[in-house]
Amino acid sequence: MQQKAKFATGIDPRVSHVEHGWWFPEEPAPGYGIWKSNVNLLTDNQPPYDPAMGTYQLRGLLCRVSPTFATPK
C-alpha cells in the first residue's frame, strides 16, 4: 500500500495513522489508483475473528514503513 508519511511532534515515531479515502488524482478514472493506497490491502477478512466485534481486526495492525522514491508501475 502506498501513502505519504510524515513525522509529527508529540506522536510516538513507532505509530502511524492511515487516512481513509486516499487516492491518486493523476491516475485514470474511475478508481484513481485506490487499490494502491487502500488500507484494506493490509487486512485479511478471514478468521480468526475478534470475539467482541465478530469481525477481523480493524485497528492496531503491525506494519512496516519504508521510503519509496519512485512510484511503482
Secondary structure, DSSP 8 states (H G I E B T S, - for coil): --------TTS-TT-----TT---TTS-TTTTTHHHH-GGGG---SS---TTTSS---S---------SS---
